[in-house]
Amino acid sequence: MATAKEKREARERATVQANQDFMRNPGAVEDVHGDVVQPQSAGAKVTIACKLGVSWLDLQLSKVEEVEEQGLGTIRTVKEGRRFGPVVRIRGTAYPRGTPPEGFPPPPMIVGGAAMNPGIDKDFWDEWVRLNRLNPLVMNGMIFAHESESYVMGKAREEKENLSGLEPLNPRDDARNLKSTRADVGDIEPDDRRKPASRSSAA
């Protein structure tokens, strides 16, 4: 019969294995909306910081087009957003615990709780952030960029307390931890344990 220590170690191994099975290699996943562009050295570049607790995030430009939509006996023209151009894949902060699967890329550099993604085409970023200026990711500072990598690192350190809510739980002082609804026995005074509940008498 397995000891408590052996059971605990087995659970930990199972957790690590499940985490590795769930975490997909960001460099080996094809995007359904187009080809993932490979880093290039030509042209102006920016470093993108991503604070999301995901393995990766795919960015792509879009445009509004007028298309015909079939209705009940009628055809009407509506506006619809269409993706176009290459897909830029940036890394998030999530990474497998323990030993990563074989062939998994090394973890991204994390500064102030944000994954650094250098070498992204500046023209692409400028257009993407213009189209997504009202996106909660941009408005809440979960993704930002600059031509200077040191500037991005400094901003990430300054915004360290700006959390996405997808960070791993801290078992000690995380407000998202589940709280017990049972009263702590230590909060009961010793005398109160021996005394029966008092009943108020009618005047």
Secondary structure, 3 states (H helix, E strand, C coil): CCCHHHHHHHHHHHHHHHHHHHCCCCCCCCCCCCCECCCCCCCCEEEEEECCCCCEEEEEEEEEEEEEEECCCCEEEEEEEEEEEEEEEEECCCCCCCCCCCCCCCCCCEECCEEEEEEEEHHHHHHHHHHCCCCHHHHCCCEEEECCHHHHHHHHHHCCCCCCCCCCCCCCCCCCCCCCCCCCHHHCCHHHHHCCCCCCCCC
